[in-house]
Amino acid sequence: MAPAPVPAPDRSSVPSSVPSSRRGTLRALSVAVVAGLVGVVATGVGVAVAVPRLLATGPSWVAVAGLVVLAGGLAFLATAVVGFWRATWRWWRLALAPLLVLGLVGGYAVATGVLAAVPAPTPLAATTPTFPVPLAEVGVPTEDGVRLSAWWAPPRNGRVVVVLHGSGENRSAALPQAAVVARAGYGVLLLDARGHGRSEGRGMGFGWYGDQDVAGALDFVAAQPGVRGDPVALLGLSMGGEEAVGAAVSDGRVRAVVAEGATHRTAVDKARWLPTGTAGTLQRGIDRLTYGLADLVSPASPPPPLQDAVARAQGTSFLLVAAGSRPDETNAAEVLRRAAPDRVRVWTVPGAGHTGGLRAQPEQWEQTVLAFLDTALDR
């Protein structure tokens, strides 16, 4: 009698271990990628919000909130690293190192953009500093309703220089430069940018409110007794220098600009003097992310590039002071000079650090700046 046939197994009921394993791996990698992206953004935001405030003013509810976000971001990053390690094997795990570097770069870009859009307070000392001439505390209104704070010293020669400080600082940081022009008889208005020092409003670390702030300062100066005519000079350091360059095209009262350490306030500015090659391409990508995020978070709008402002400010002369120890500053200044070579002078101060020309070469700085101002304001 023939044996009964053995029925074939029902393969539809047998799970396929290989595809299931692959699906599990892809799912785990997807979770790690999402956790990594969230971790990078949260860590960058937490660092930008918490660290500068703790250093500037000590513990506050905003700083504590930043620390909570930072802790959450680090937890997400740890989850991403562990998840990636478990989901991969052998040589694939070597990709973790470049991914961590990429995350570090992304976190830096996020932190820089957020810090510019939501800068930390920069408290001003309660006492008025020692100065060659008496300083008065004044309020400077702007057209958009923000009240700025400033020190005012009337001119003895009829001319005025509005002095603008750098990012993350207040007007006291520019006192040494203001003292030089005050001793020469110029009136000085030492202005706190909005959101800095004692000024009202929301700050912007890239100086995107510079046009409004400078316009308010010029209106204030024009209403003061002893001021001879409209032509006014702007003297700015770092962010203040970039604000001064930009404001020259929006207000015809600006006859002269001294900008020290001015390099960029938009991604386009940097792109015009960054080197070519891999490093320059990578930096341009970081800048697009940084400034794009700042534009997203801040209510301020990105201003025109500095080179365009120089070209359009046809009634203004510029003295661009660059630090000898910072080649990027000279490169940026040369880009601006090419926009109007007949109206732009570049002076690279040997041995100077960022905005340190007066410290490095005090006599030469005084002679160069005062000669420039005398010529530009009297022509």
VENVEN-V189708 format. One record per residue. N is the residue number from 1. RES is the residue in one letter. SS is DSSP state (@ for helix, = for strand, . for the rest). PSI is psi in degrees with one decimal (999 if undefined). Layout:
# VENVEN-V189708
{{N & RES & SS & PSI} {N & RES & SS & PSI}}
This chain:
# VENVEN-V189708
{{1 & M & . & 128.0} {2 & A & . & 140.3} {3 & P & . & 147.5} {4 & A & . & 140.1} {5 & P & . & 142.5} {6 & V & . & 124.1} {7 & P & . & 141.3} {8 & A & . & 143.3} {9 & P & . & 146.4} {10 & D & . & 95.9} {11 & R & @ & -18.7} {12 & S & @ & -21.5} {13 & S & @ & -2.8} {14 & V & . & 119.2} {15 & P & . & 143.6} {16 & S & . & 106.8} {17 & S & @ & -34.0} {18 & V & @ & -53.2} {19 & P & @ & -38.6} {20 & S & @ & -39.9} {21 & S & @ & -41.2} {22 & R & @ & -41.0} {23 & R & @ & -40.3} {24 & G & @ & -40.1} {25 & T & @ & -44.7} {26 & L & @ & -38.9} {27 & R & @ & -43.7} {28 & A & @ & -40.3} {29 & L & @ & -38.7} {30 & S & @ & -42.8} {31 & V & @ & -40.2} {32 & A & @ & -40.6} {33 & V & @ & -46.8} {34 & V & @ & -44.4} {35 & A & @ & -37.9} {36 & G & @ & -44.0} {37 & L & @ & -45.6} {38 & V & @ & -41.2} {39 & G & @ & -41.1} {40 & V & @ & -47.9} {41 & V & @ & -47.3} {42 & A & @ & -38.7} {43 & T & @ & -43.8} {44 & G & @ & -44.1} {45 & V & @ & -44.2} {46 & G & @ & -43.5} {47 & V & @ & -45.6} {48 & A & @ & -35.2} {49 & V & @ & -42.9} {50 & A & @ & -52.9} {51 & V & @ & -51.8} {52 & P & @ & -35.2} {53 & R & @ & -38.3} {54 & L & @ & -38.7} {55 & L & @ & -34.3} {56 & A & @ & -46.5} {57 & T & @ & -0.4} {58 & G & . & -170.1} {59 & P & . & 139.0} {60 & S & . & 168.5} {61 & W & @ & -31.8} {62 & V & @ & -43.2} {63 & A & @ & -41.4} {64 & V & @ & -42.2} {65 & A & @ & -39.9} {66 & G & @ & -38.9} {67 & L & @ & -37.6} {68 & V & @ & -44.1} {69 & V & @ & -40.1} {70 & L & @ & -44.3} {71 & A & @ & -41.7} {72 & G & @ & -40.4} {73 & G & @ & -41.9} {74 & L & @ & -36.9} {75 & A & @ & -42.0} {76 & F & @ & -40.9} {77 & L & @ & -42.0} {78 & A & @ & -41.7} {79 & T & @ & -40.4} {80 & A & @ & -43.7} {81 & V & @ & -47.4} {82 & V & @ & -43.4} {83 & G & @ & -41.1} {84 & F & @ & -41.6} {85 & W & @ & -42.0} {86 & R & @ & -29.3} {87 & A & @ & -11.5} {88 & T & . & 174.1} {89 & W & . & 157.3} {90 & R & @ & -125.0} {91 & W & @ & -22.6} {92 & W & @ & -27.8} {93 & R & @ & -18.3} {94 & L & @ & -20.7} {95 & A & @ & -13.2} {96 & L & @ & -36.7} {97 & A & @ & -53.0} {98 & P & @ & -30.1} {99 & L & @ & -36.9} {100 & L & @ & -39.7} {101 & V & @ & -43.3} {102 & L & @ & -40.5} {103 & G & @ & -38.0} {104 & L & @ & -43.2} {105 & V & @ & -43.8} {106 & G & @ & -40.4} {107 & G & @ & -38.1} {108 & Y & @ & -43.9} {109 & A & @ & -42.8} {110 & V & @ & -47.2} {111 & A & @ & -42.1} {112 & T & @ & -44.3} {113 & G & @ & -42.7} {114 & V & @ & -41.1} {115 & L & @ & -36.8} {116 & A & @ & -39.5} {117 & A & @ & -27.6} {118 & V & . & 69.2} {119 & P & . & 154.1} {120 & A & . & 157.2} {121 & P & . & 151.1} {122 & T & . & 80.7} {123 & P & . & 146.0} {124 & L & . & 142.6} {125 & A & . & 149.2} {126 & A & . & -26.1} {127 & T & . & 146.9} {128 & T & . & 133.0} {129 & P & . & 165.4} {130 & T & . & 135.1} {131 & F & . & 153.3} {132 & P & . & -28.3} {133 & V & . & 160.0} {134 & P & . & 138.6} {135 & L & . & 139.0} {136 & A & = & 136.3} {137 & E & = & 125.6} {138 & V & = & 160.2} {139 & G & = & 138.1} {140 & V & = & 106.9} {141 & P & = & 150.8} {142 & T & . & 164.3} {143 & E & . & -27.5} {144 & D & . & 16.3} {145 & G & . & 10.3} {146 & V & . & 135.1} {147 & R & = & 116.1} {148 & L & = & 155.9} {149 & S & = & 145.6} {150 & A & = & 164.0} {151 & W & = & 138.6} {152 & W & = & 131.7} {153 & A & = & 118.4} {154 & P & . & 153.8} {155 & P & . & 154.2} {156 & R & . & -12.1} {157 & N & . & 6.3} {158 & G & . & -8.9} {159 & R & . & 154.9} {160 & V & = & 144.4} {161 & V & = & 121.1} {162 & V & = & 125.3} {163 & V & = & 128.2} {164 & L & = & 128.8} {165 & H & . & 178.5} {166 & G & . & 176.5} {167 & S & . & 141.8} {168 & G & . & 15.9} {169 & E & . & -172.4} {170 & N & . & -175.5} {171 & R & @ & -26.5} {172 & S & @ & -24.4} {173 & A & @ & -22.0} {174 & A & @ & 11.4} {175 & L & @ & -43.1} {176 & P & @ & -42.4} {177 & Q & @ & -39.8} {178 & A & @ & -35.2} {179 & A & @ & -35.5} {180 & V & @ & -47.5} {181 & V & @ & -29.8} {182 & A & @ & -39.5} {183 & R & @ & -26.9} {184 & A & . & 0.6} {185 & G & . & -6.8} {186 & Y & . & 144.6} {187 & G & = & 150.1} {188 & V & = & 139.5} {189 & L & = & 104.9} {190 & L & = & 109.8} {191 & L & = & 135.8} {192 & D & . & 121.2} {193 & A & . & 153.5} {194 & R & . & 139.4} {195 & G & . & 1.5} {196 & H & . & 154.2} {197 & G & . & -125.7} {198 & R & . & 6.7} {199 & S & . & 147.4} {200 & E & . & 178.8} {201 & G & . & 172.5} {202 & R & . & 129.0} {203 & G & . & 168.7} {204 & M & . & 110.9} {205 & G & . & -12.1} {206 & F & . & 2.1} {207 & G & . & 28.9} {208 & W & . & -9.4} {209 & Y & . & 10.0} {210 & G & @ & -41.3} {211 & D & @ & -45.2} {212 & Q & @ & -42.0} {213 & D & @ & -44.6} {214 & V & @ & -39.5} {215 & A & @ & -42.5} {216 & G & @ & -39.8} {217 & A & @ & -41.0} {218 & L & @ & -36.2} {219 & D & @ & -41.3} {220 & F & @ & -47.2} {221 & V & @ & -42.3} {222 & A & @ & -24.7} {223 & A & . & -0.3} {224 & Q & . & 142.0} {225 & P & . & 149.0} {226 & G & . & -3.2} {227 & V & . & 127.8} {228 & R & . & 101.6} {229 & G & . & 179.7} {230 & D & . & -38.3} {231 & P & . & 126.7} {232 & V & = & 151.6} {233 & A & = & 149.9} {234 & L & = & 135.0} {235 & L & = & 113.9} {236 & G & = & 147.6} {237 & L & = & 126.6} {238 & S & . & -115.8} {239 & M & @ & -39.3} {240 & G & @ & -35.1} {241 & G & @ & -39.5} {242 & E & @ & -37.7} {243 & E & @ & -39.9} {244 & A & @ & -43.4} {245 & V & @ & -45.2} {246 & G & @ & -38.2} {247 & A & @ & -21.5} {248 & A & @ & -30.4} {249 & V & @ & -21.6} {250 & S & @ & -9.7} {251 & D & . & 115.2} {252 & G & . & -7.8} {253 & R & . & -13.9} {254 & V & = & 110.3} {255 & R & = & -30.2} {256 & A & = & 143.4} {257 & V & = & 125.1} {258 & V & = & 114.1} {259 & A & = & 115.6} {260 & E & = & 128.1} {261 & G & . & 20.5} {262 & A & . & 123.9} {263 & T & . & -46.4} {264 & H & . & 152.0} {265 & R & . & 5.2} {266 & T & . & 164.8} {267 & A & @ & -32.5} {268 & V & @ & -39.1} {269 & D & @ & -49.4} {270 & K & @ & -37.4} {271 & A & @ & -25.6} {272 & R & . & -15.4} {273 & W & . & -2.4} {274 & L & . & 149.8} {275 & P & . & 160.9} {276 & T & . & -179.5} {277 & G & @ & -173.0} {278 & T & @ & -46.7} {279 & A & @ & -44.7} {280 & G & @ & -39.8} {281 & T & @ & -43.1} {282 & L & @ & -43.1} {283 & Q & @ & -37.9} {284 & R & @ & -38.2} {285 & G & @ & -42.8} {286 & I & @ & -42.0} {287 & D & @ & -40.0} {288 & R & @ & -40.4} {289 & L & @ & -44.8} {290 & T & @ & -53.3} {291 & Y & @ & -30.6} {292 & G & @ & -41.4} {293 & L & @ & -41.2} {294 & A & @ & -40.7} {295 & D & @ & -36.0} {296 & L & @ & -38.8} {297 & V & @ & -35.5} {298 & S & . & 142.0} {299 & P & . & -13.8} {300 & A & . & 152.7} {301 & S & . & 143.9} {302 & P & . & 133.7} {303 & P & . & 171.7} {304 & P & . & 155.3} {305 & P & . & 150.9} {306 & L & @ & -39.5} {307 & Q & @ & -39.2} {308 & D & @ & -38.1} {309 & A & @ & -43.3} {310 & V & @ & -43.1} {311 & A & @ & -34.7} {312 & R & @ & -21.9} {313 & A & . & 71.5} {314 & Q & . & -17.6} {315 & G & . & 11.4} {316 & T & . & 137.9} {317 & S & = & 147.3} {318 & F & = & 135.7} {319 & L & = & 114.1} {320 & L & = & 117.1} {321 & V & = & 122.7} {322 & A & = & 149.3} {323 & A & = & 131.0} {324 & G & . & -25.7} {325 & S & . & 1.7} {326 & R & . & 87.4} {327 & P & @ & -31.2} {328 & D & @ & -34.2} {329 & E & @ & -41.4} {330 & T & @ & -41.0} {331 & N & @ & -44.9} {332 & A & @ & -40.9} {333 & A & @ & -38.1} {334 & E & @ & -35.0} {335 & V & @ & -43.3} {336 & L & @ & -37.7} {337 & R & @ & -37.6} {338 & R & @ & -20.0} {339 & A & @ & -27.7} {340 & A & . & 73.6} {341 & P & . & -22.6} {342 & D & . & -15.0} {343 & R & . & -0.4} {344 & V & = & 127.5} {345 & R & = & 136.2} {346 & V & = & 127.9} {347 & W & = & 113.3} {348 & T & = & 120.0} {349 & V & = & 115.3} {350 & P & . & 133.5} {351 & G & . & 0.1} {352 & A & . & 145.2} {353 & G & . & -173.6} {354 & H & . & 122.9} {355 & T & . & 27.4} {356 & G & . & 22.5} {357 & G & @ & -41.3} {358 & L & @ & -38.3} {359 & R & @ & -39.4} {360 & A & @ & -41.7} {361 & Q & . & 72.0} {362 & P & @ & -45.7} {363 & E & @ & -44.1} {364 & Q & @ & -38.7} {365 & W & @ & -47.1} {366 & E & @ & -46.7} {367 & Q & @ & -44.9} {368 & T & @ & -46.8} {369 & V & @ & -45.2} {370 & L & @ & -38.7} {371 & A & @ & -40.8} {372 & F & @ & -47.7} {373 & L & @ & -42.1} {374 & D & @ & -45.3} {375 & T & @ & -46.4} {376 & A & @ & -36.0} {377 & L & @ & -16.7} {378 & D & @ & -2.7} {379 & R & . & 999}}
